[in-house]
Amino acid sequence: MYNFWKKDYVQPSGVVCHHCRKLFELTSQDVCSAKRIIHHSTTESFVSSIKAGCPICRAILSEVDDPQKLFLYPFLISLTECLIREPMNGSVYDLGFTWKSPGIPKRYRRVLVQRYDLIKQFLPRIPPAADRGWNNQTLEVVKKWMRCCRKEHPNCQALNAWRTAGLDFQPKRLVDIGSDSGRTWRLVLTGNDNIFRSPYVTISHRWSQNQQFKLISETIEAYTADQPVSDLPRIFQDAVQVVKSLGIRYLWVDCLCIIQDSHLDWQRESLEMCKIYTNAICNISITGFEDTSNGFLDQTCRYAPLPCRVQPRWAPSLREGWCILDPFFWWAQVTKAPLTKRGWVFQERFLAPRVVHFGPDQIL
């Protein structure tokens, strides 16, 4: 087999599937025929590559309207095809993937193959591996993003100056995750506990169908005393872990900071939503998951995403090779993600000064 992977580049083994590899083993004569090349011939083959973590097949999956159906119906897609096209400048190739589903017009998804030397300054020195999770390396990246945002962005500097001038806002209630090892939490009233101007984080998440854990009138008193973090639903345990590792003590989450059985409290607090998210130091968004009953930290960063480097036989041979890019990555990971489809998340996403999105392939 032709070795199209660059020798000086460590590509996680078994990431790009056999069917995608075959596309890069084609000759220039094969590509110049301008015919669509069969990629996967069956739904089962396509799904198998997706489950194995192939980043190209997962990029195609993001265009499917209801990906879960793909895993349930073995004949949902008849086959996937690929057309390789070269633009005028010769530095970027377009890989156009198409497929058919019963009763649905042919769908289309693109990835790009670009010269590595033109984009390497924008890429990490070591490519992200699968199953990265919330480790020290990921944490340091998020901390770096936040430092850069607060210190180097003019609008963020102006917002911080406005807050420290004594004009800032504080929600009526916050969850205090403590200054110890994070084993307990308690609900605090900001006026009573004298934590005015303390930074806090907001959480954007999708409620479960039967949201059991929430603040109601009869639990207020209990929640103002120390409660074990281990008794929280897994999604909130993970949120506490993230917030605490960022060095922040307080968080705001709707189901614990609004009295759910009080129409008056809901009416009052809903009018403050814009201020709550605008004045948070950051919003933690559980963006990429339909079901968070088992938490999200064990699910995030489970796959090695694009870009990855290749040396296609049909492209000019370059010392540093070529790189597969997904031009719709943000759209697939955030814009089209399960949480973003919910109307109420609009203000949470756009009013927060900064948002950390947790998706299946990356943290963004």
C-alpha positions as CSV (number, residue, x, y, z in Angstrom):
1,M,0.0,0.0,0.0
2,Y,1.2,3.5,-0.8
3,N,2.2,5.3,2.4
4,F,0.5,8.6,2.0
5,W,0.9,9.6,5.7
6,K,3.9,11.8,6.4
7,K,6.6,10.0,8.3
8,D,7.4,12.9,10.6
9,Y,3.7,13.3,11.7
10,V,2.2,11.1,14.4
11,Q,-1.3,10.2,13.2
12,P,-3.4,8.3,15.7
13,S,-3.6,4.7,14.5
14,G,-6.9,3.6,13.1
15,V,-8.4,7.1,13.0
16,V,-9.0,7.6,9.3
17,C,-11.0,4.6,7.9
18,H,-9.9,2.3,5.1
19,H,-12.5,3.8,2.7
20,C,-11.2,7.3,3.2
21,R,-7.6,6.2,2.9
22,K,-8.4,4.7,-0.5
23,L,-9.4,8.1,-1.8
24,F,-5.9,9.4,-1.2
25,E,-4.3,6.4,-2.9
26,L,-6.0,7.2,-6.2
27,T,-3.8,8.4,-9.1
28,S,-4.1,11.8,-10.8
29,Q,-5.5,10.0,-13.8
30,D,-8.3,8.5,-11.6
31,V,-9.1,12.0,-10.3
32,C,-9.0,13.7,-13.7
33,S,-11.8,11.5,-14.9
34,A,-14.1,13.8,-13.0
35,K,-16.3,11.0,-12.0
36,R,-17.7,10.3,-8.6
37,I,-15.9,7.6,-6.7
38,I,-17.7,5.2,-4.4
39,H,-16.8,5.9,-0.8
40,H,-19.0,3.7,1.3
41,S,-21.3,1.2,-0.5
42,T,-23.6,0.5,2.5
43,T,-25.0,2.2,5.6
44,E,-23.4,-0.4,7.8
45,S,-19.9,0.4,6.4
46,F,-20.4,4.1,6.9
47,V,-21.7,3.7,10.5
48,S,-18.8,1.4,11.3
49,S,-16.3,4.1,10.3
50,I,-18.2,6.7,12.3
51,K,-18.2,4.6,15.4
52,A,-14.5,4.0,15.0
53,G,-13.9,7.7,15.0
54,C,-13.0,8.5,11.3
55,P,-12.9,12.3,11.3
56,I,-13.9,12.5,7.6
57,C,-16.9,10.3,8.0
58,R,-17.9,12.1,11.1
59,A,-17.7,15.4,9.2
60,I,-20.1,13.9,6.7
61,L,-22.4,12.7,9.5
62,S,-22.9,16.3,10.7
63,E,-24.9,17.0,7.5
64,V,-27.4,14.3,8.2
65,D,-30.6,15.7,9.6
66,D,-31.2,13.0,12.2
67,P,-27.9,11.2,12.8
68,Q,-29.6,8.8,15.3
69,K,-31.7,7.3,12.6
70,L,-28.5,6.3,10.8
71,F,-27.6,4.0,13.6
72,L,-31.1,2.4,13.7
73,Y,-31.9,1.8,10.0
74,P,-29.3,-0.2,8.1
75,F,-30.6,1.0,4.7
76,L,-31.0,4.7,5.4
77,I,-28.1,5.6,3.0
78,S,-27.6,3.7,-0.2
79,L,-24.0,4.7,-0.7
80,T,-21.6,7.7,-0.3
81,E,-19.7,9.0,-3.2
82,C,-16.8,11.5,-3.5
83,L,-15.8,13.9,-6.3
84,I,-12.3,15.4,-6.0
85,R,-11.9,18.8,-7.7
86,E,-8.9,21.1,-8.0
87,P,-9.4,24.9,-7.9
88,M,-7.5,27.3,-10.2
89,N,-4.7,28.2,-7.8
90,G,-3.7,24.5,-7.2
91,S,-3.3,25.0,-3.4
92,V,-6.6,23.7,-2.3
93,Y,-8.5,20.6,-3.4
94,D,-12.2,20.2,-2.8
95,L,-13.6,16.8,-1.7
96,G,-17.3,16.7,-2.3
97,F,-19.2,13.9,-0.7
98,T,-22.8,13.0,-1.7
99,W,-25.3,10.4,-0.5
100,K,-28.9,9.4,-0.9
101,S,-31.6,8.6,1.6
102,P,-35.0,7.2,0.8
103,G,-37.4,10.1,0.0
104,I,-34.7,12.7,0.5
105,P,-32.9,14.6,-2.3
106,K,-29.2,13.9,-2.7
107,R,-27.2,15.6,0.1
108,Y,-23.8,17.2,-0.1
109,R,-20.8,17.8,2.3
110,R,-17.4,19.2,1.6
111,V,-13.9,18.9,3.1
112,L,-10.8,20.6,1.9
113,V,-7.3,19.4,1.2
114,Q,-4.9,22.3,1.5
115,R,-1.1,22.7,1.5
116,Y,0.2,22.2,5.0
117,D,2.9,24.9,4.7
118,L,0.2,27.5,4.2
119,I,-1.7,26.8,7.3
120,K,0.7,25.2,9.8
121,Q,1.0,28.4,11.8
122,F,-2.6,28.1,12.7
123,L,-2.5,24.5,13.8
124,P,-1.3,22.9,17.1
125,R,2.2,21.5,17.1
126,I,1.0,18.2,18.3
127,P,-2.3,17.0,16.8
128,P,-5.2,16.3,19.2
129,A,-5.6,12.6,20.0
130,A,-8.8,10.8,20.7
131,D,-10.2,10.5,24.3
132,R,-8.5,13.7,25.4
133,G,-11.3,14.6,27.9
134,W,-11.0,17.2,30.5
135,N,-7.3,16.8,31.3
136,N,-4.6,19.3,32.4
137,Q,-3.7,20.1,28.8
138,T,-7.3,20.9,27.9
139,L,-7.7,22.9,31.0
140,E,-4.6,25.0,30.2
141,V,-5.9,25.7,26.7
142,V,-9.2,27.0,28.2
143,K,-7.4,29.1,30.8
144,K,-5.2,30.6,28.0
145,W,-8.3,31.5,26.0
146,M,-9.8,33.3,29.0
147,R,-6.6,35.2,29.8
148,C,-6.3,36.3,26.2
149,C,-9.9,37.3,26.0
150,R,-9.8,39.4,29.2
151,K,-6.4,41.0,28.6
152,E,-6.1,41.5,24.8
153,H,-9.7,42.1,23.5
154,P,-10.6,45.8,23.7
155,N,-14.3,45.2,24.3
156,C,-13.6,42.8,27.1
157,Q,-11.2,45.2,28.7
158,A,-13.9,47.9,28.6
159,L,-16.4,45.6,30.1
160,N,-14.1,44.6,32.9
161,A,-13.4,48.3,33.6
162,W,-17.1,48.9,33.8
163,R,-17.6,46.1,36.2
164,T,-14.8,47.1,38.6
165,A,-16.1,50.7,38.7
166,G,-18.9,49.5,41.0
167,L,-21.6,49.3,38.4
168,D,-21.7,45.5,38.1
169,F,-24.7,43.3,38.7
170,Q,-25.0,40.2,40.8
171,P,-27.7,37.5,40.6
172,K,-30.0,37.1,43.5
173,R,-28.8,33.5,44.1
174,L,-25.6,31.7,43.3
175,V,-24.3,28.2,43.9
176,D,-21.2,28.3,46.1
177,I,-19.0,25.3,45.3
178,G,-16.6,26.2,48.1
179,S,-12.9,26.8,48.4
180,D,-12.0,23.3,49.5
181,S,-11.6,20.2,47.3
182,G,-15.1,20.8,45.9
183,R,-16.9,18.1,47.9
184,T,-19.8,20.3,49.0
185,W,-22.0,23.0,47.6
186,R,-24.6,25.4,49.0
187,L,-27.0,28.0,47.7
188,V,-26.3,31.6,48.7
189,L,-28.2,34.8,48.6
190,T,-25.7,37.4,47.2
191,G,-26.9,40.2,49.5
192,N,-26.9,38.1,52.6
193,D,-23.5,36.5,52.0
194,N,-21.7,39.7,51.0
195,I,-20.1,38.2,47.8
196,F,-20.9,41.3,45.7
197,R,-18.6,41.5,42.7
198,S,-17.4,38.0,43.0
199,P,-16.9,36.4,39.5
200,Y,-19.4,33.6,38.6
201,V,-20.0,31.2,35.7
202,T,-23.3,30.4,34.1
203,I,-24.3,27.0,32.7
204,S,-26.2,26.4,29.5
205,H,-27.6,22.9,29.4
206,R,-30.6,20.9,28.2
207,W,-33.0,19.9,30.8
208,S,-33.8,16.2,31.1
209,Q,-37.3,15.0,30.3
210,N,-37.9,14.4,34.0
211,Q,-35.8,17.1,35.7
212,Q,-35.9,15.9,39.3
213,F,-33.1,18.0,40.8
214,K,-34.3,21.6,41.1
215,L,-34.9,24.3,43.6
216,I,-38.4,24.4,45.0
217,S,-39.9,26.2,48.0
218,E,-39.5,23.3,50.3
219,T,-35.8,22.7,49.5
220,I,-34.5,26.3,49.8
221,E,-33.6,25.9,53.5
222,A,-31.8,22.6,53.0
223,Y,-29.9,23.8,50.0
224,T,-28.5,26.8,51.9
225,A,-26.6,24.3,54.1
226,D,-23.6,22.3,52.8
227,Q,-24.7,19.5,50.4
228,P,-22.5,16.8,49.0
229,V,-21.5,17.4,45.4
230,S,-21.7,13.6,44.9
231,D,-25.5,13.9,45.4
232,L,-25.8,16.2,42.4
233,P,-26.8,14.8,38.9
234,R,-23.7,13.9,37.0
235,I,-24.0,16.9,34.6
236,F,-23.7,19.3,37.6
237,Q,-20.9,17.3,39.1
238,D,-19.0,17.7,35.9
239,A,-19.9,21.5,35.8
240,V,-18.6,21.9,39.3
241,Q,-15.3,20.2,38.3
242,V,-14.9,22.5,35.3
243,V,-15.7,25.7,37.2
244,K,-13.5,24.8,40.2
245,S,-10.5,23.9,38.0
246,L,-10.9,27.4,36.4
247,G,-10.4,28.9,39.8
248,I,-13.9,30.2,40.2
249,R,-16.0,29.7,43.2
250,Y,-19.6,30.6,42.2
251,L,-21.9,29.4,39.4
252,W,-25.4,30.2,38.3
253,V,-27.7,27.5,36.9
254,D,-31.4,28.1,36.3
255,C,-32.8,24.9,37.9
256,L,-30.9,25.7,41.2
257,C,-31.1,29.5,41.3
258,I,-34.8,30.0,40.4
259,I,-37.6,28.7,42.6
260,Q,-39.2,26.3,40.1
261,D,-42.6,26.1,41.8
262,S,-42.9,29.9,42.3
263,H,-44.5,31.8,39.4
264,L,-43.6,35.1,41.1
265,D,-39.9,34.1,41.3
266,W,-39.8,32.9,37.7
267,Q,-41.4,36.1,36.6
268,R,-38.9,38.2,38.5
269,E,-35.8,36.3,37.7
270,S,-36.6,35.8,34.0
271,L,-36.5,39.6,33.6
272,E,-32.9,39.5,34.9
273,M,-31.7,36.8,32.5
274,C,-30.0,39.2,30.2
275,K,-28.1,40.7,33.1
276,I,-27.2,37.3,34.6
277,Y,-25.5,36.1,31.4
278,T,-24.0,39.4,30.4
279,N,-22.3,39.8,33.8
280,A,-21.0,36.3,34.1
281,I,-17.2,35.8,33.6
282,C,-18.0,32.9,31.3
283,N,-20.8,30.6,30.1
284,I,-20.2,26.9,30.2
285,S,-22.3,25.4,27.4
286,I,-23.0,21.7,27.1
287,T,-23.5,22.2,23.4
288,G,-22.9,18.9,21.6
289,F,-25.0,16.3,23.4
290,E,-28.6,15.2,23.3
291,D,-28.4,13.3,26.6
292,T,-26.3,14.5,29.5
293,S,-27.8,12.2,32.2
294,N,-24.4,10.5,32.4
295,G,-22.5,13.8,32.4
296,F,-20.5,15.4,29.6
297,L,-16.8,15.3,30.5
298,D,-16.5,11.6,29.7
299,Q,-18.2,12.2,26.4
300,T,-16.3,15.2,25.2
301,C,-13.2,15.0,23.0
302,R,-13.7,11.3,22.4
303,Y,-12.6,11.5,18.8
304,A,-9.5,12.9,17.0
305,P,-10.9,15.7,14.8
306,L,-9.7,17.2,11.5
307,P,-7.3,18.5,10.5
308,C,-4.9,15.7,9.7
309,R,-2.0,15.6,7.3
310,V,-1.8,13.4,4.2
311,Q,0.3,13.0,1.0
312,P,-2.3,12.2,-1.7
313,R,-1.0,10.4,-4.8
314,W,-3.2,12.7,-7.0
315,A,-1.6,15.9,-5.6
316,P,1.9,17.3,-6.1
317,S,4.4,15.8,-3.7
318,L,5.3,18.3,-1.0
319,R,7.9,17.9,1.7
320,E,5.4,18.8,4.5
321,G,2.4,17.2,2.7
322,W,-1.2,18.3,2.7
323,C,-3.8,18.8,5.3
324,I,-7.5,17.8,5.4
325,L,-9.7,20.6,6.7
326,D,-13.3,20.9,7.6
327,P,-14.6,24.3,6.5
328,F,-17.9,23.8,8.3
329,F,-16.4,22.6,11.6
330,W,-17.9,25.4,13.8
331,W,-21.2,25.1,12.0
332,A,-21.3,21.3,12.7
333,Q,-20.0,21.4,16.3
334,V,-21.9,24.5,17.6
335,T,-24.4,26.1,15.2
336,K,-26.1,22.8,14.4
337,A,-25.5,21.2,17.8
338,P,-28.4,19.8,19.9
339,L,-28.4,22.5,22.5
340,T,-28.2,25.4,20.0
341,K,-31.5,24.3,18.4
342,R,-33.3,25.4,21.6
343,G,-34.7,28.9,21.4
344,W,-34.0,29.9,25.0
345,V,-30.2,29.3,24.5
346,F,-30.0,32.2,22.0
347,Q,-29.6,34.8,24.8
348,E,-27.4,32.5,26.8
349,R,-25.0,32.2,23.9
350,F,-24.9,35.7,22.6
351,L,-25.2,37.8,25.8
352,A,-22.4,36.0,27.7
353,P,-19.0,37.8,27.2
354,R,-17.4,34.4,26.4
355,V,-18.6,30.8,26.0
356,V,-16.8,27.5,26.3
357,H,-18.7,25.0,24.2
358,F,-18.3,21.3,25.1
359,G,-18.8,19.2,22.0
360,P,-18.1,15.5,21.2
361,D,-15.0,16.2,19.1
362,Q,-13.5,19.3,20.7
363,I,-13.9,22.0,23.3
364,L,-14.4,25.3,21.5
